[in-house]
Amino acid sequence: MAHRTVEQFADAATLEEPFTSQWQHQPSVLDEYKSYLDDRCSEGCTNARKVWKETVPLGCGGSY
């Protein structure tokens, strides 16, 4: 591992901290549908195209 990588892990307050993305806290077009998407995932639906087709009538403006 590179020296900087080792420092990053050593300085982290939590184990997850080094794995956070720079884009993680950016707004997404899916933010207002997060609860719906979480519900569908917990129901076992993991087909992205199917869930996308279900969110379009709800007003989601994103594309597949």
BAPA-374587 format. One record per residue: residue number from 1; residue in one letter; x, y, z of N, C-alpha, C, O in turn. Coordinates in nm, 3 decimals, always signed. Layout:
! residues N
<rec seq="NUM" type="A" n_u="X" n_v="Y" n_w="Z" ca_u="X" ca_v="Y" ca_w="Z" c_u="X" c_v="Y" c_w="Z" o_u="X" o_v="Y" o_w="Z"/>
...
//
This chain:
! residues 64
<rec seq="1" type="M" n_u="+0.084" n_v="-0.119" n_w="+0.000" ca_u="+0.000" ca_v="+0.000" ca_w="+0.000" c_u="+0.088" c_v="+0.124" c_w="+0.000" o_u="+0.199" o_v="+0.126" o_w="+0.053"/>
<rec seq="2" type="A" n_u="+0.035" n_v="+0.225" n_w="-0.059" ca_u="+0.106" ca_v="+0.352" ca_w="-0.061" c_u="+0.103" c_v="+0.415" c_w="+0.078" o_u="+0.011" o_v="+0.390" o_w="+0.157"/>
<rec seq="3" type="H" n_u="+0.203" n_v="+0.496" n_w="+0.108" ca_u="+0.214" ca_v="+0.561" ca_w="+0.238" c_u="+0.088" c_v="+0.643" c_w="+0.270" o_u="+0.039" o_v="+0.640" o_w="+0.383"/>
<rec seq="4" type="R" n_u="+0.037" n_v="+0.714" n_w="+0.171" ca_u="-0.081" ca_v="+0.799" ca_w="+0.193" c_u="-0.204" c_v="+0.713" c_w="+0.226" o_u="-0.286" o_v="+0.753" o_w="+0.308"/>
<rec seq="5" type="T" n_u="-0.216" n_v="+0.598" n_w="+0.164" ca_u="-0.328" ca_v="+0.508" ca_w="+0.192" c_u="-0.323" c_v="+0.460" c_w="+0.336" o_u="-0.425" o_v="+0.455" o_w="+0.404"/>
<rec seq="6" type="V" n_u="-0.205" n_v="+0.423" n_w="+0.382" ca_u="-0.188" ca_v="+0.378" ca_w="+0.520" c_u="-0.222" c_v="+0.490" c_w="+0.616" o_u="-0.289" o_v="+0.467" o_w="+0.717"/>
<rec seq="7" type="E" n_u="-0.178" n_v="+0.611" n_w="+0.587" ca_u="-0.211" ca_v="+0.727" ca_w="+0.672" c_u="-0.361" c_v="+0.751" c_w="+0.677" o_u="-0.417" o_v="+0.779" o_w="+0.783"/>
<rec seq="8" type="Q" n_u="-0.425" n_v="+0.739" n_w="+0.562" ca_u="-0.570" ca_v="+0.762" ca_w="+0.555" c_u="-0.643" c_v="+0.664" c_w="+0.646" o_u="-0.735" o_v="+0.704" o_w="+0.718"/>
<rec seq="9" type="F" n_u="-0.606" n_v="+0.536" n_w="+0.643" ca_u="-0.670" ca_v="+0.437" ca_w="+0.729" c_u="-0.634" c_v="+0.459" c_w="+0.876" o_u="-0.719" o_v="+0.442" o_w="+0.963"/>
<rec seq="10" type="A" n_u="-0.512" n_v="+0.495" n_w="+0.903" ca_u="-0.468" ca_v="+0.516" ca_w="+1.041" c_u="-0.536" c_v="+0.637" c_w="+1.104" o_u="-0.566" o_v="+0.636" o_w="+1.223"/>
<rec seq="11" type="D" n_u="-0.562" n_v="+0.741" n_w="+1.025" ca_u="-0.622" ca_v="+0.863" ca_w="+1.076" c_u="-0.775" c_v="+0.858" c_w="+1.082" o_u="-0.836" o_v="+0.948" o_w="+1.140"/>
<rec seq="12" type="A" n_u="-0.835" n_v="+0.757" n_w="+1.024" ca_u="-0.981" ca_v="+0.749" ca_w="+1.017" c_u="-1.042" c_v="+0.727" c_w="+1.156" o_u="-0.991" o_v="+0.649" o_w="+1.236"/>
<rec seq="13" type="A" n_u="-1.150" n_v="+0.798" n_w="+1.183" ca_u="-1.220" ca_v="+0.784" ca_w="+1.311" c_u="-1.304" c_v="+0.656" c_w="+1.315" o_u="-1.324" o_v="+0.597" o_w="+1.421"/>
<rec seq="14" type="T" n_u="-1.353" n_v="+0.614" n_w="+1.198" ca_u="-1.432" ca_v="+0.491" ca_w="+1.189" c_u="-1.379" c_v="+0.407" c_w="+1.075" o_u="-1.306" o_v="+0.457" o_w="+0.989"/>
<rec seq="15" type="L" n_u="-1.414" n_v="+0.281" n_w="+1.073" ca_u="-1.370" ca_v="+0.192" ca_w="+0.967" c_u="-1.427" c_v="+0.233" c_w="+0.831" o_u="-1.360" o_v="+0.216" o_w="+0.728"/>
<rec seq="16" type="E" n_u="-1.549" n_v="+0.287" n_w="+0.829" ca_u="-1.614" ca_v="+0.324" ca_w="+0.703" c_u="-1.560" c_v="+0.454" c_w="+0.643" o_u="-1.573" o_v="+0.476" o_w="+0.523"/>
<rec seq="17" type="E" n_u="-1.501" n_v="+0.537" n_w="+0.724" ca_u="-1.458" ca_v="+0.670" ca_w="+0.679" c_u="-1.371" c_v="+0.669" c_w="+0.554" o_u="-1.396" o_v="+0.750" o_w="+0.464"/>
<rec seq="18" type="P" n_u="-1.271" n_v="+0.584" n_w="+0.541" ca_u="-1.188" ca_v="+0.587" ca_w="+0.419" c_u="-1.263" c_v="+0.545" c_w="+0.293" o_u="-1.215" o_v="+0.568" o_w="+0.182"/>
<rec seq="19" type="F" n_u="-1.378" n_v="+0.484" n_w="+0.309" ca_u="-1.452" ca_v="+0.435" ca_w="+0.194" c_u="-1.562" c_v="+0.529" c_w="+0.147" o_u="-1.636" o_v="+0.495" o_w="+0.055"/>
<rec seq="20" type="T" n_u="-1.574" n_v="+0.646" n_w="+0.206" ca_u="-1.676" ca_v="+0.741" ca_w="+0.163" c_u="-1.631" c_v="+0.810" c_w="+0.036" o_u="-1.515" o_v="+0.848" o_w="+0.020"/>
<rec seq="21" type="S" n_u="-1.725" n_v="+0.825" n_w="-0.054" ca_u="-1.698" ca_v="+0.885" ca_w="-0.183" c_u="-1.708" c_v="+1.037" c_w="-0.175" o_u="-1.778" o_v="+1.091" o_w="-0.090"/>
<rec seq="22" type="Q" n_u="-1.636" n_v="+1.104" n_w="-0.263" ca_u="-1.646" ca_v="+1.250" ca_w="-0.266" c_u="-1.784" c_v="+1.295" c_w="-0.314" o_u="-1.824" o_v="+1.408" o_w="-0.288"/>
<rec seq="23" type="W" n_u="-1.857" n_v="+1.207" n_w="-0.382" ca_u="-1.990" ca_v="+1.241" ca_w="-0.435" c_u="-2.101" c_v="+1.193" c_w="-0.342" o_u="-2.219" o_v="+1.215" o_w="-0.372"/>
<rec seq="24" type="Q" n_u="-2.068" n_v="+1.131" n_w="-0.233" ca_u="-2.167" ca_v="+1.069" ca_w="-0.146" c_u="-2.271" c_v="+1.167" c_w="-0.094" o_u="-2.387" o_v="+1.129" o_w="-0.076"/>
<rec seq="25" type="H" n_u="-2.236" n_v="+1.290" n_w="-0.070" ca_u="-2.329" ca_v="+1.386" ca_w="-0.010" c_u="-2.387" c_v="+1.483" c_w="-0.112" o_u="-2.445" o_v="+1.585" o_w="-0.075"/>
<rec seq="26" type="Q" n_u="-2.370" n_v="+1.452" n_w="-0.241" ca_u="-2.427" ca_v="+1.536" ca_w="-0.346" c_u="-2.573" c_v="+1.499" c_w="-0.367" o_u="-2.609" o_v="+1.382" o_w="-0.356"/>
<rec seq="27" type="P" n_u="-2.658" n_v="+1.597" n_w="-0.396" ca_u="-2.799" ca_v="+1.567" ca_w="-0.421" c_u="-2.815" c_v="+1.477" c_w="-0.544" o_u="-2.735" o_v="+1.483" o_w="-0.637"/>
<rec seq="28" type="S" n_u="-2.919" n_v="+1.395" n_w="-0.543" ca_u="-2.947" ca_v="+1.304" ca_w="-0.653" c_u="-3.092" c_v="+1.321" c_w="-0.697" o_u="-3.177" o_v="+1.361" o_w="-0.617"/>
<rec seq="29" type="V" n_u="-3.121" n_v="+1.290" n_w="-0.823" ca_u="-3.259" ca_v="+1.295" ca_w="-0.870" c_u="-3.344" c_v="+1.189" c_w="-0.801" o_u="-3.466" o_v="+1.196" o_w="-0.804"/>
<rec seq="30" type="L" n_u="-3.280" n_v="+1.090" n_w="-0.740" ca_u="-3.352" ca_v="+0.983" ca_w="-0.672" c_u="-3.379" c_v="+1.010" c_w="-0.525" o_u="-3.446" o_v="+0.930" o_w="-0.459"/>
<rec seq="31" type="D" n_u="-3.330" n_v="+1.120" n_w="-0.471" ca_u="-3.344" ca_v="+1.149" ca_w="-0.328" c_u="-3.489" c_v="+1.144" c_w="-0.280" o_u="-3.517" o_v="+1.087" o_w="-0.175"/>
<rec seq="32" type="E" n_u="-3.582" n_v="+1.203" n_w="-0.356" ca_u="-3.721" ca_v="+1.206" ca_w="-0.309" c_u="-3.790" c_v="+1.071" c_w="-0.324" o_u="-3.899" o_v="+1.051" o_w="-0.271"/>
<rec seq="33" type="Y" n_u="-3.727" n_v="+0.977" n_w="-0.394" ca_u="-3.783" ca_v="+0.843" ca_w="-0.412" c_u="-3.711" c_v="+0.738" c_w="-0.327" o_u="-3.736" o_v="+0.619" o_w="-0.340"/>
<rec seq="34" type="K" n_u="-3.623" n_v="+0.784" n_w="-0.240" ca_u="-3.542" ca_v="+0.692" ca_w="-0.161" c_u="-3.625" c_v="+0.597" c_w="-0.076" o_u="-3.595" o_v="+0.478" o_w="-0.071"/>
<rec seq="35" type="S" n_u="-3.729" n_v="+0.646" n_w="-0.010" ca_u="-3.810" ca_v="+0.558" ca_w="+0.073" c_u="-3.881" c_v="+0.453" c_w="-0.013" o_u="-3.890" o_v="+0.337" o_w="+0.026"/>
<rec seq="36" type="Y" n_u="-3.930" n_v="+0.493" n_w="-0.130" ca_u="-3.995" ca_v="+0.398" ca_w="-0.220" c_u="-3.894" c_v="+0.293" c_w="-0.267" o_u="-3.923" o_v="+0.174" o_w="-0.267"/>
<rec seq="37" type="L" n_u="-3.776" n_v="+0.337" n_w="-0.305" ca_u="-3.672" ca_v="+0.245" ca_w="-0.353" c_u="-3.627" c_v="+0.150" c_w="-0.242" o_u="-3.604" o_v="+0.032" o_w="-0.266"/>
<rec seq="38" type="D" n_u="-3.615" n_v="+0.203" n_w="-0.120" ca_u="-3.579" ca_v="+0.118" ca_w="-0.006" c_u="-3.685" c_v="+0.011" c_w="+0.019" o_u="-3.654" o_v="-0.105" o_w="+0.046"/>
<rec seq="39" type="D" n_u="-3.813" n_v="+0.053" n_w="+0.009" ca_u="-3.923" ca_v="-0.043" ca_w="+0.028" c_u="-3.920" c_v="-0.153" c_w="-0.078" o_u="-3.935" o_v="-0.270" o_w="-0.045"/>
<rec seq="40" type="R" n_u="-3.899" n_v="-0.115" n_w="-0.203" ca_u="-3.896" ca_v="-0.214" ca_w="-0.312" c_u="-3.779" c_v="-0.310" c_w="-0.294" o_u="-3.791" o_v="-0.429" o_w="-0.320"/>
<rec seq="41" type="C" n_u="-3.667" n_v="-0.258" n_w="-0.250" ca_u="-3.550" ca_v="-0.342" ca_w="-0.228" c_u="-3.575" c_v="-0.439" c_w="-0.114" o_u="-3.540" o_v="-0.556" o_w="-0.123"/>
<rec seq="42" type="S" n_u="-3.636" n_v="-0.391" n_w="-0.007" ca_u="-3.664" ca_v="-0.480" ca_w="+0.107" c_u="-3.770" c_v="-0.584" c_w="+0.072" o_u="-3.777" o_v="-0.689" o_w="+0.136"/>
<rec seq="43" type="E" n_u="-3.852" n_v="-0.555" n_w="-0.030" ca_u="-3.950" ca_v="-0.653" ca_w="-0.077" c_u="-3.883" c_v="-0.759" c_w="-0.166" o_u="-3.946" o_v="-0.858" o_w="-0.203"/>
<rec seq="44" type="G" n_u="-3.758" n_v="-0.737" n_w="-0.199" ca_u="-3.684" ca_v="-0.835" ca_w="-0.279" c_u="-3.670" c_v="-0.799" c_w="-0.425" o_u="-3.610" o_v="-0.875" o_w="-0.501"/>
<rec seq="45" type="C" n_u="-3.721" n_v="-0.684" n_w="-0.467" ca_u="-3.709" ca_v="-0.644" ca_w="-0.606" c_u="-3.572" c_v="-0.581" c_w="-0.629" o_u="-3.541" o_v="-0.475" o_w="-0.574"/>
<rec seq="46" type="T" n_u="-3.490" n_v="-0.647" n_w="-0.709" ca_u="-3.356" ca_v="-0.595" ca_w="-0.738" c_u="-3.338" c_v="-0.568" c_w="-0.887" o_u="-3.226" o_v="-0.547" o_w="-0.933"/>
<rec seq="47" type="N" n_u="-3.447" n_v="-0.569" n_w="-0.963" ca_u="-3.442" ca_v="-0.543" ca_w="-1.106" c_u="-3.450" c_v="-0.392" c_w="-1.127" o_u="-3.556" o_v="-0.332" o_w="-1.111"/>
<rec seq="48" type="A" n_u="-3.338" n_v="-0.332" n_w="-1.164" ca_u="-3.330" ca_v="-0.186" ca_w="-1.177" c_u="-3.424" c_v="-0.133" c_w="-1.284" o_u="-3.487" o_v="-0.029" o_w="-1.265"/>
<rec seq="49" type="R" n_u="-3.436" n_v="-0.203" n_w="-1.397" ca_u="-3.525" ca_v="-0.156" ca_w="-1.504" c_u="-3.671" c_v="-0.156" c_w="-1.458" o_u="-3.746" o_v="-0.063" o_w="-1.488"/>
<rec seq="50" type="K" n_u="-3.711" n_v="-0.260" n_w="-1.386" ca_u="-3.849" ca_v="-0.268" ca_w="-1.337" c_u="-3.877" c_v="-0.155" c_w="-1.239" o_u="-3.981" o_v="-0.089" o_w="-1.249"/>
<rec seq="51" type="V" n_u="-3.786" n_v="-0.131" n_w="-1.146" ca_u="-3.806" ca_v="-0.024" ca_w="-1.048" c_u="-3.806" c_v="+0.112" c_w="-1.118" o_u="-3.882" o_v="+0.201" o_w="-1.080"/>
<rec seq="52" type="W" n_u="-3.720" n_v="+0.128" n_w="-1.218" ca_u="-3.718" ca_v="+0.254" ca_w="-1.294" c_u="-3.853" c_v="+0.277" c_w="-1.360" o_u="-3.907" o_v="+0.388" o_w="-1.355"/>
<rec seq="53" type="K" n_u="-3.909" n_v="+0.172" n_w="-1.423" ca_u="-4.040" ca_v="+0.186" ca_w="-1.489" c_u="-4.148" c_v="+0.220" c_w="-1.387" o_u="-4.246" o_v="+0.286" o_w="-1.422"/>
<rec seq="54" type="E" n_u="-4.133" n_v="+0.175" n_w="-1.264" ca_u="-4.230" ca_v="+0.206" ca_w="-1.160" c_u="-4.218" c_v="+0.350" c_w="-1.109" o_u="-4.316" o_v="+0.408" o_w="-1.064"/>
<rec seq="55" type="T" n_u="-4.098" n_v="+0.407" n_w="-1.116" ca_u="-4.079" ca_v="+0.544" ca_w="-1.064" c_u="-4.113" c_v="+0.652" c_w="-1.166" o_u="-4.141" o_v="+0.765" o_w="-1.128"/>
<rec seq="56" type="V" n_u="-4.112" n_v="+0.618" n_w="-1.295" ca_u="-4.145" ca_v="+0.718" ca_w="-1.397" c_u="-4.285" c_v="+0.775" c_w="-1.377" o_u="-4.300" o_v="+0.897" o_w="-1.379"/>
<rec seq="57" type="P" n_u="-4.389" n_v="+0.691" n_w="-1.357" ca_u="-4.522" ca_v="+0.749" ca_w="-1.333" c_u="-4.531" c_v="+0.831" c_w="-1.203" o_u="-4.621" o_v="+0.913" o_w="-1.188"/>
<rec seq="58" type="L" n_u="-4.438" n_v="+0.808" n_w="-1.111" ca_u="-4.437" ca_v="+0.884" ca_w="-0.985" c_u="-4.378" c_v="+1.023" c_w="-1.005" o_u="-4.384" o_v="+1.107" o_w="-0.915"/>
<rec seq="59" type="G" n_u="-4.320" n_v="+1.047" n_w="-1.123" ca_u="-4.265" ca_v="+1.177" ca_w="-1.154" c_u="-4.113" c_v="+1.183" c_w="-1.159" o_u="-4.056" o_v="+1.291" o_w="-1.175"/>
<rec seq="60" type="C" n_u="-4.048" n_v="+1.070" n_w="-1.146" ca_u="-3.903" ca_v="+1.069" ca_w="-1.153" c_u="-3.858" c_v="+1.108" c_w="-1.293" o_u="-3.900" o_v="+1.048" o_w="-1.391"/>
<rec seq="61" type="G" n_u="-3.773" n_v="+1.208" n_w="-1.301" ca_u="-3.729" ca_v="+1.259" ca_w="-1.431" c_u="-3.602" c_v="+1.196" c_w="-1.482" o_u="-3.557" o_v="+1.229" o_w="-1.592"/>
<rec seq="62" type="G" n_u="-3.544" n_v="+1.108" n_w="-1.406" ca_u="-3.419" ca_v="+1.044" ca_w="-1.448" c_u="-3.443" c_v="+0.942" c_w="-1.558" o_u="-3.556" o_v="+0.900" o_w="-1.581"/>
<rec seq="63" type="S" n_u="-3.336" n_v="+0.905" n_w="-1.624" ca_u="-3.346" ca_v="+0.803" ca_w="-1.727" c_u="-3.281" c_v="+0.675" c_w="-1.680" o_u="-3.200" o_v="+0.675" o_w="-1.586"/>
<rec seq="64" type="Y" n_u="-3.315" n_v="+0.565" n_w="-1.744" ca_u="-3.259" ca_v="+0.437" ca_w="-1.707" c_u="-3.111" c_v="+0.439" c_w="-1.734" o_u="-3.042" o_v="+0.340" o_w="-1.710"/>
//
